[in-house]
């Protein structure tokens, strides 16, 4: 099929859509209007319909059909994970020790790859808040929950994070992301160690009265709606073994079972379920998938002229994923990489580049609140529970100080080529672990005193 030749300005609707997503929630005069689903849908249609009409009338209807198929698959996956996880509730209030908090995050890192970063974050954030309600200092734990559960934990399967699912829709095998296990383990071990050390430092600052309440006001953990984990397993199996349209039919059917057979009390009372988050995603991504048609065509023609390698692919895809949404960023650079030479190839993309793009899109989505959908959701739930959270700029300070060194070490160890870079990466990793150990020992001594 002959590629569609498009001018540079055909990228403007796509860029405008992403800028609206990034900026509108942060401007007080716009935020109130933007948060309404009809406003988001209106913007999506205003920007997307002209692009769709232009592409169709230009003799390339196959591009529109492909975009529609990807959008439907994408929304079916997110919607099924959202609906089913909404029928599961983990209740309880255990002691908020550094060990228990870190175990919470570690469990989230595993769950994120199998029920999605959104599902894992929404499942764990409320019990994590309940566990820490007696403590004065808990902001750092919620921030690390965004780093680990809402982002970096989702590297192992296409279910984990939307960018990886878009890759699967483009032909990346379901099991290919298992190859990212070393990077997943490296990143999450360092983040968990960093949190454990920092939590010891803050634990030592707590008032004795707060710690006594935390020790005595304990409610054992209890999982409600546990049978719906079988439905989540069904979604995993559908993505792994079925193709369109049976995959989407299966996910819709599993969601229907969850909705009609699940407990109303668990969903509506305990989880305070609302359709608003998934309606927002559906509206925004309608505009993204529509406007992305011409943007991908233009970037595809531009790829051979750019100085791209595995490092720049990580930096570009990661940098844009930090300030825009990481799913369309992944798709954009996936298309760029598919035009470049290199072997071996996965889904038509040099594997070296695909690794860099996947890591960049998933991990750097944690650098700001707007990099990945669950980030803002976690912040919102925490603030509703009365927890103070960093401002937009304050969160970036946290991510630059705690997350960026971990990602830098990962890039040096796994992506960079020279031997000296690998050595420097391991030195940085040891330094991060060393700082965590010092914080842990200092905090324990302060508590003992």
C-alpha positions, 0 to 999 in steps of 0.5 A, spaced: 500 500 500 502 506 497 504 511 504 500 517 504 504 523 503 502 529 508 505 536 509 508 538 516 502 542 518 498 535 518 501 534 525 498 540 528 491 537 530 495 531 533 499 536 537 493 540 539 490 534 542 496 532 546 497 539 548 490 540 550 490 534 555 497 536 558 495 543 559 487 544 560 487 540 567 492 545 570 489 552 568 484 554 573 479 557 568 479 551 563 480 545 568 472 546 570 470 545 563 475 540 561 473 535 566 466 534 563 466 528 558 462 532 553 467 537 553 473 532 552 469 529 546 467 535 543 474 537 542 476 530 540 471 530 535 473 537 533 480 535 531 479 528 529 473 528 524 477 533 519 483 529 519 479 522 518 475 525 512 481 528 509 484 521 509 478 518 507 477 522 501 484 522 499 484 515 497 486 512 504 480 509 507 485 503 510 488 508 514 482 510 518 479 503 518 486 501 522 485 506 527 478 504 528 480 497 529 486 499 534 481 504 538 476 499 539 481 494 541 484 499 546 478 501 549 475 494 550 482 492 554 482 498 558 474 498 560 474 491 561 480 491 566 477 498 569 470 494 570 473 488 573 478 491 578 472 495 580 468 489 583 474 487 587 476 491 594 482 490 598 480 492 605 483 493 612 489 497 616 495 493 618 501 496 621 504 502 617 511 500 618 517 501 612 517 493 611 509 493 610 509 499 606 514 496 601 511 490 601 505 493 598 508 496 593 512 490 591 505 486 590 503 492 586 509 492 582 507 485 580 500 486 579 501 492 575 503 487 569 497 483 569 491 487 571 494 493 568 497 499 572 490 503 572 487 496 575 493 495 580 493 502 582 486 503 584 486 496 587 491 498 592 491 505 593 485 505 598 488 500 603 495 503 602 492 510 605 488 506 610 494 503 612 498 509 613 492 513 616 495 514 623 502 516 620 503 524 619 508 522 614 506 518 608 506 523 602 513 519 600 509 512 600 504 515 595 509 518 590 513 511 590 506 508 589 505 512 582 513 510 580 512 503 582 505 501 581 502 506 576 508 506 572 514 501 572 511 495 574 507 494 568 513 492 563 512 485 563 505 484 559 501 488 554 496 488 559 501 492 564 501 499 560 497 502 554 503 503 550 505 496 550 498 494 548 498 498 542 505 494 540 501 488 541 496 491 536 501 492 531 504 485 531 509 485 537 508 478 540 504 477 547 510 474 550 515 478 547 515 483 553 517 478 558 524 479 555 524 486 559 524 482 566 531 484 567 530 491 566 523 491 570 527 487 576 532 492 576 528 498 576 523 496 581 528 493 586 532 500 586 525 504 587 523 499 592 530 499 596 529 507 595 522 507 598 524 502 604 530 507 606 526 513 606 520 510 609 525 509 615 527 516 615 520 518 616 518 513 621 523 515 625 520 522 625 513 520 627 510 522 634 510 516 639 502 517 639 501 516 632 505 510 632 502 507 638 495 508 634 498 505 628 500 499 633 493 498 636 488 500 631 489 494 626 484 491 622 486 484 618 486 485 610 480 482 607 479 481 599 472 482 597 470 480 590 476 475 590 472 470 585 473 476 580 480 475 579 478 469 575 475 474 570 481 478 570 485 471 568 480 471 563 482 477 560 489 475 560 488 469 556 483 473 551 489 478 550 494 472 549 490 467 545 485 470 541 485 475 535 480 480 533 474 480 534 473 474 538 478 478 543 474 484 544 467 480 544 471 475 550 473 482 554 466 485 553 463 478 556 467 478 562 466 485 563 458 484 563 459 478 568 463 482 573 458 488 572 451 484 573 454 478 577 458 482 582 456 485 589 453 492 588 456 494 595 463 492 593 463 496 587 459 502 589 460 503 596 467 500 598 470 502 591 466 508 590 465 506 582 464 511 577 464 511 570 467 518 569 475 515 569 474 510 563 469 515 559 474 520 559 479 515 557 475 513 551 473 521 549 480 523 549 483 517 545 478 517 540 481 524 538 488 521 539 487 515 535 484 520 529 489 525 529 494 520 530 493 518 523 496 523 519 502 524 524 504 517 524 504 518 516 508 524 516 513 522 522 514 515 518 517 519 512 521 523 516 524 517 520 530 516 515 533 523 516 533 523 523 539 521 527 536 516 531 539 510 535 537 506 541 539 512 546 536 517 543 529 513 542 529 512 549 530 519 551 525 522 545 520 517 547 521 517 554 522 525 554 515 526 550 512 520 555 513 525 561 510 531 558 504 528 554 501 521 554 505 515 553 501 511 549 501 515 543 508 517 544 509 510 543 505 509 537 509 515 534 516 512 535 514 505 533 512 508 527 519 511 526 523 505 528 519 501 523 522 505 517 529 504 519 534 498 518 536 493 523 536 486 525 533 482 528 526 485 528 520 484 532 513 486 528 517 490 523 521 494 528 529 493 530 528 489 536 534 494 539 529 500 538 523 497 540 526 495 547 528 502 548 521 505 546 518 500 550 522 502 556 522 510 555 514 510 554 513 506 560 518 508 565 518 515 564 510 516 564 512 516 571 516 523 571 510 527 571 502 527 573 500 527 566 505 522 563 500 516 565 493 516 566 493 513 573 498 518 576 492 523 576 487 518 579 492 516 585 493 523 586 486 525 586 484 519 591 489 521 596 487 528 596 480 526 597 482 521 603 485 528 606 493 526 604 497 532 602 500 531 595 505 535 591 504 540 586 505 539 579 512 542 580 513 539 586 512 532 584 517 533 578 522 535 584 520 528 587 521 524 580 528 528 578 531 526 585 528 519 586 526 516 580 531 519 574 537 516 578 534 509 577 532 510 570 539 513 568 542 507 571 538 502 567 539 506 561 547 505 562 546 498 564 541 495 559 541 500 553 548 504 552 553 500 549 560 502 551 563 498 557 564 504 561 557 506 561 555 499 564 560 500 569 558 507 571 550 504 571 552 499 576 556 504 580 550 508 580 545 502 582 550 501 588 550 508 590 542 508 590 542 501 594 548 504 599 543 511 600 537 506 602 541 502 606 544 508 610 537 511 611 534 505 613 540 504 619 539 511 621 532 511 621 532 504 625 537 507 630 533 514 631 527 509 633 531 505 638 533 511 641 
